[in-house]
Amino acid sequence: MSDTIGTMFGFLGGTIVSVETGYRVLQHPNPHRVYQRLCEAKWFLALRWCEQFSSPAGILNHEGELCFYNEASLKVGSETFLPAKHRKAIFAHCLSLEIGKASTYVIPSHHRAACIFEVFSIDIDPRFGRVAVVRRL
């Protein structure tokens, strides 16, 4: 079996290459890892994107749930990182963005400094719709 390179494109700072047997992510620690579905390769890069930051970051789904969060978020707690009462509004903000675009979202506070987030609107798997990749700035 040959691994002839087909399409190559960037996604969240990584590179996905289609090969005869599926999809490879050039940044994957195992250079022989092949994903059968494109969404699996995109999911790997979304997780990798979140994990690269020392500040809290995670992936917010259409139900307002954090379906993934990095180690920094785990340390502060998911509620401190991204309060549940603001998650649906942040996701609605995500839907107002073009796919692949980023914007900031601010949660004002009377007791402390405002929380500022970077929000990316991405489409990992068309069966499930968009997700918001969020990190606290």
NUMARVO-63145 format. One line per 3 residues: number of its first residue (from 1); their letters; for each residue x, y, z of N, C-alpha, C. Coordinates in Angstrom, 3 decimals. Example, Ala and Ser with C-alpha at 12.3 -4.5 7.8 and 13.67 -1.06 7.14 Angstrom:
BEGIN
1> AS> 13.190,-5.690,7.800,12.300,-4.500,7.800,13.200,-3.300,7.800  12.850,-2.250,7.080,13.670,-1.060,7.140,12.900,0.030,7.870
This chain:
BEGIN
1> MSD> 0.823,-1.171,0.000,0.000,0.000,0.000,0.872,1.241,0.000  0.538,2.166,-0.806,1.270,3.411,-0.921,0.590,4.485,-0.089  1.354,5.422,0.412,0.795,6.566,1.114,0.988,7.812,0.262
4> TIG> 0.483,7.779,-0.933,0.559,8.902,-1.845,-0.150,10.089,-1.223  0.491,11.247,-1.257,-0.081,12.457,-0.674,-1.110,13.037,-1.622  -2.246,13.397,-1.049,-3.298,14.065,-1.795,-3.371,15.515,-1.353
7> TMF> -4.489,15.891,-0.798,-4.713,17.255,-0.328,-3.987,17.502,0.979  -3.500,18.736,1.131,-2.798,19.135,2.342,-3.383,20.475,2.771  -3.769,20.601,4.056,-4.309,21.879,4.511,-4.026,22.089,5.990
10> GFL> -4.084,23.354,6.391,-3.844,23.712,7.777,-5.130,23.755,8.567  -5.022,23.425,9.868,-6.160,23.460,10.767,-5.649,23.731,12.174  -6.047,24.861,12.771,-5.657,25.233,14.139,-4.157,25.097,14.387
13> GGT> -3.378,25.581,13.478,-1.936,25.569,13.645,-1.259,24.258,13.294  -2.012,23.301,12.816,-1.440,22.015,12.407,-1.659,21.793,10.925  -1.163,20.675,10.423,-1.307,20.344,9.015,-1.861,18.940,8.874
16> IVS> -2.914,18.818,8.079,-3.529,17.524,7.790,-3.244,17.201,6.330  -2.815,15.968,6.107,-2.493,15.506,4.760,-3.358,14.296,4.461  -4.050,14.328,3.320,-4.795,13.123,2.948,-3.831,12.176,2.244
19> VET> -3.905,10.915,2.632,-3.092,9.875,2.020,-4.050,8.785,1.556  -3.544,7.852,0.842,-4.378,6.790,0.274,-5.179,6.041,1.335  -4.610,5.909,2.534,-5.256,5.114,3.578,-6.045,5.943,4.589
22> GYR> -6.081,7.269,4.455,-6.819,8.119,5.390,-6.207,9.502,5.490  -5.989,9.945,6.738,-5.478,11.300,6.989,-4.372,11.247,8.038  -3.298,11.944,7.751,-2.191,12.064,8.700,-2.120,13.491,9.207
25> VLQ> -1.714,13.623,10.452,-1.463,14.926,11.048,0.050,15.032,11.199  0.647,16.022,10.539,2.103,16.120,10.549,2.666,16.351,11.943  1.891,16.960,12.841,2.373,17.245,14.189,2.140,16.083,15.162
28> HPN> 1.593,14.996,14.703,1.316,13.864,15.597,2.630,13.241,16.058  2.734,12.872,17.350,3.985,12.272,17.845,4.313,10.931,17.185  3.306,10.231,16.681,3.540,8.971,15.964,3.405,9.269,14.463
31> PHR> 4.524,9.364,13.734,4.465,9.742,12.321,3.727,8.733,11.436  3.457,7.549,11.943,2.765,6.527,11.150,1.267,6.471,11.438  0.788,7.310,12.356,-0.631,7.310,12.735,-1.475,7.830,11.569
34> VYQ> -2.455,7.044,11.168,-3.377,7.435,10.101,-4.792,7.390,10.665  -5.505,8.491,10.517,-6.902,8.553,10.947,-7.786,8.155,9.769  -8.790,7.365,10.036,-9.692,6.908,8.979,-10.634,8.011,8.511
37> RLC> -10.964,8.932,9.427,-11.897,10.003,9.105,-11.237,11.356,9.321  -11.579,12.303,8.484,-11.028,13.651,8.586,-11.368,14.280,9.933  -12.573,14.059,10.430,-12.971,14.666,11.704,-12.086,14.189,12.858
40> EAK> -11.575,12.971,12.795,-10.687,12.472,13.846,-9.364,13.237,13.846  -8.847,13.536,12.671,-7.610,14.314,12.566,-7.841,15.743,13.063  -8.990,16.323,12.717,-9.316,17.670,13.186,-9.470,17.689,14.708
43> WFL> -10.110,16.657,15.258,-10.294,16.588,16.710,-8.934,16.538,17.411  -7.999,15.730,16.891,-6.666,15.666,17.467,-6.030,17.059,17.502  -6.140,17.815,16.411,-5.538,19.151,16.372,-6.247,20.130,17.295
46> ALR> -7.559,19.991,17.461,-8.285,20.858,18.393,-7.821,20.598,19.828  -7.645,19.329,20.188,-7.146,18.986,21.520,-5.722,19.515,21.712  -4.909,19.322,20.693,-3.518,19.788,20.737,-3.472,21.305,20.905
49> WCE> -4.364,22.024,20.202,-4.423,23.482,20.306,-4.693,23.889,21.752  -5.672,23.257,22.385,-6.017,23.581,23.776,-4.865,23.265,24.725  -4.215,22.140,24.502,-3.163,21.684,25.415,-1.881,22.509,25.346
52> QFS> -1.693,23.282,24.291,-0.448,24.033,24.149,-0.360,25.242,25.081  -1.483,25.654,25.663,-1.502,26.873,26.460,-1.339,26.594,27.946  -0.647,27.516,28.630,-0.550,27.436,30.081,-1.766,28.094,30.730
55> SPA> -2.542,28.833,29.946,-3.784,29.421,30.438,-4.944,28.470,30.127  -6.054,28.592,30.861,-7.193,27.696,30.620,-7.735,27.789,29.192  -8.009,26.626,28.604,-8.573,26.542,27.251,-9.425,25.283,27.175
58> GIL> -10.415,25.314,26.269,-11.269,24.151,26.119,-12.146,24.232,24.884  -12.954,23.205,24.717,-13.853,23.106,23.570,-15.284,23.096,24.102  -16.073,24.032,23.612,-17.449,24.218,24.049,-18.377,23.743,22.940
61> NHE> -19.346,22.860,23.274,-20.260,22.354,22.252,-21.573,23.136,22.241  -22.469,22.768,21.329,-23.722,23.495,21.131,-24.664,23.427,22.332  -24.445,22.496,23.235,-25.267,22.393,24.439,-24.704,23.209,25.602
64> GEL> -23.628,23.934,25.332,-23.018,24.736,26.382,-22.172,23.933,27.344  -21.728,22.768,26.910,-20.885,21.913,27.750,-19.443,21.978,27.288  -18.539,21.935,28.242,-17.125,21.818,27.908,-16.848,20.348,27.635
67> CFY> -16.661,19.992,26.374,-16.414,18.590,26.037,-14.931,18.251,26.145  -14.091,19.264,26.310,-12.675,19.044,26.574,-12.121,20.310,27.204  -11.196,20.158,28.159,-10.471,21.310,28.669,-9.071,20.875,29.070
70> NEA> -8.154,21.824,29.003,-6.744,21.514,29.226,-6.398,21.441,30.718  -5.140,21.165,31.001,-4.671,20.983,32.375,-4.849,22.253,33.205  -4.598,23.424,32.606,-4.760,24.687,33.338,-6.212,24.881,33.765
73> SLK> -7.148,24.485,32.925,-8.575,24.567,33.268,-8.913,23.603,34.390  -8.317,22.443,34.343,-8.536,21.435,35.381,-8.066,21.961,36.742  -6.939,22.661,36.742,-6.387,23.192,37.993,-7.293,24.260,38.612
76> VGS> -7.862,25.129,37.783,-8.715,26.198,38.330,-10.169,25.758,38.471  -10.530,24.701,37.761,-11.904,24.219,37.779,-12.682,24.746,36.583  -13.511,23.915,36.014,-14.228,24.304,34.791,-15.170,25.479,35.034
79> ETF> -15.739,25.577,36.223,-16.660,26.678,36.525,-15.912,28.013,36.652  -14.722,27.977,37.229,-13.902,29.185,37.326,-13.389,29.589,35.952  -12.964,28.608,35.177,-12.483,28.876,33.816,-13.579,29.499,32.965
82> LPA> -14.722,28.859,32.888,-15.802,29.300,32.011,-17.140,29.065,32.717  -17.630,30.076,33.452,-18.859,29.885,34.227,-20.019,29.385,33.367  -20.733,28.394,33.892,-21.812,27.742,33.150,-22.866,28.732,32.660
85> KHR> -23.144,29.767,33.442,-24.195,30.710,33.037,-23.813,31.545,31.808  -22.548,31.547,31.421,-22.099,32.314,30.251,-21.814,31.433,29.030  -21.835,30.145,29.200,-21.419,29.241,28.114,-22.314,29.317,26.884
88> KAI> -23.625,29.354,27.074,-24.521,29.423,25.906,-24.356,30.733,25.156  -24.136,31.827,25.875,-23.911,33.119,25.225,-22.605,33.106,24.432  -21.583,32.475,24.993,-20.306,32.373,24.269,-20.482,31.515,23.026
91> FAH> -21.259,30.438,23.138,-21.487,29.615,21.956,-22.293,30.376,20.910  -23.282,31.159,21.343,-24.048,31.988,20.397,-23.119,32.976,19.697  -22.155,33.517,20.435,-21.153,34.406,19.831,-20.350,33.649,18.781
94> CLS> -20.001,32.403,19.092,-19.282,31.542,18.151,-20.076,31.385,16.849  -21.381,31.192,16.967,-22.221,31.009,15.775,-22.301,32.263,14.914  -22.063,33.411,15.524,-22.101,34.660,14.752,-20.831,34.867,13.929
97> LEI> -19.809,34.074,14.211,-18.532,34.180,13.485,-18.532,33.278,12.259  -17.732,33.637,11.272,-17.505,32.742,10.142,-16.672,31.565,10.642  -16.881,30.408,10.039,-16.095,29.234,10.422,-14.614,29.532,10.199
100> GKA> -13.814,29.195,11.195,-12.376,29.410,11.130,-11.936,30.781,11.620  -12.876,31.625,11.986,-12.535,32.970,12.464,-12.529,33.013,13.985  -11.776,33.961,14.516,-11.669,34.135,15.958,-12.124,35.533,16.345
103> STY> -12.529,35.650,17.591,-12.971,36.932,18.130,-12.755,36.895,19.633  -12.883,38.034,20.279,-12.811,38.049,21.732,-14.215,38.167,22.305  -14.363,37.642,23.496,-15.622,37.710,24.227,-15.278,38.128,25.649
106> VIP> -15.994,39.124,26.169,-15.689,39.660,27.494,-16.852,39.387,28.442  -16.520,38.853,29.609,-17.493,38.690,30.689,-17.139,39.747,31.732  -17.968,40.816,31.822,-17.668,41.863,32.805,-17.911,41.371,34.232
109> SHH> -17.220,42.000,35.173,-17.379,41.638,36.584,-17.300,42.899,37.431  -18.140,42.982,38.457,-18.113,44.125,39.368,-17.084,43.919,40.475  -16.714,42.659,40.737,-15.855,42.335,41.866,-14.379,42.171,41.501
112> RAA> -14.101,41.893,40.244,-12.713,41.691,39.831,-12.580,42.104,38.371  -11.405,41.937,37.812,-11.188,42.298,36.409,-12.065,41.437,35.494  -12.459,42.002,34.388,-13.271,41.264,33.417,-12.508,40.051,32.900
115> CIF> -13.241,38.997,32.557,-12.642,37.808,31.948,-12.718,37.968,30.442  -11.585,37.858,29.785,-11.525,38.008,28.334,-11.145,36.666,27.730  -11.906,36.259,26.718,-11.700,34.978,26.061,-11.462,35.175,24.574
118> EVF> -10.635,34.309,24.010,-10.497,34.198,22.559,-11.389,33.030,22.151  -12.264,33.262,21.184,-13.225,32.256,20.748,-13.015,31.970,19.267  -12.746,30.713,18.925,-12.636,30.270,17.537,-13.887,29.484,17.182
121> SID> -14.440,29.765,16.036,-15.586,29.006,15.537,-15.051,27.982,14.537  -15.179,26.692,14.878,-14.653,25.675,13.963,-15.678,24.576,13.731  -15.492,23.890,12.633,-16.333,22.763,12.257,-15.432,21.537,12.212
124> IDP> -15.569,20.669,13.227,-14.752,19.462,13.278,-15.439,18.327,12.539  -16.719,18.142,12.828,-17.488,17.054,12.235,-18.850,17.605,11.812  -19.139,17.631,10.520,-20.401,18.223,10.054,-21.652,17.541,10.606
127> RFG> -21.524,16.323,11.093,-22.681,15.646,11.679,-23.123,16.305,12.978  -22.190,16.983,13.658,-22.495,17.570,14.960,-22.479,19.088,14.969  -22.131,19.710,13.865,-22.120,21.170,13.795,-20.876,21.781,14.399
130> RVA> -20.930,23.076,14.551,-19.785,23.825,15.040,-19.488,23.568,16.517  -18.260,23.867,16.857,-17.852,23.939,18.252,-17.072,25.237,18.420  -16.994,25.697,19.659,-16.210,26.877,19.972,-14.957,26.423,20.710
133> VVR> -13.822,26.798,20.193,-12.561,26.540,20.877,-12.243,27.844,21.609  -12.145,27.748,22.926,-12.098,28.935,23.777,-10.848,28.899,24.652  -10.214,30.045,24.790,-9.118,30.140,25.758,-9.186,31.480,26.469
136> RL> -8.859,31.430,27.741,-8.865,32.648,28.538,-7.584,33.418,28.273  -7.746,34.702,28.005,-6.573,35.559,27.752,-6.118,36.248,29.026
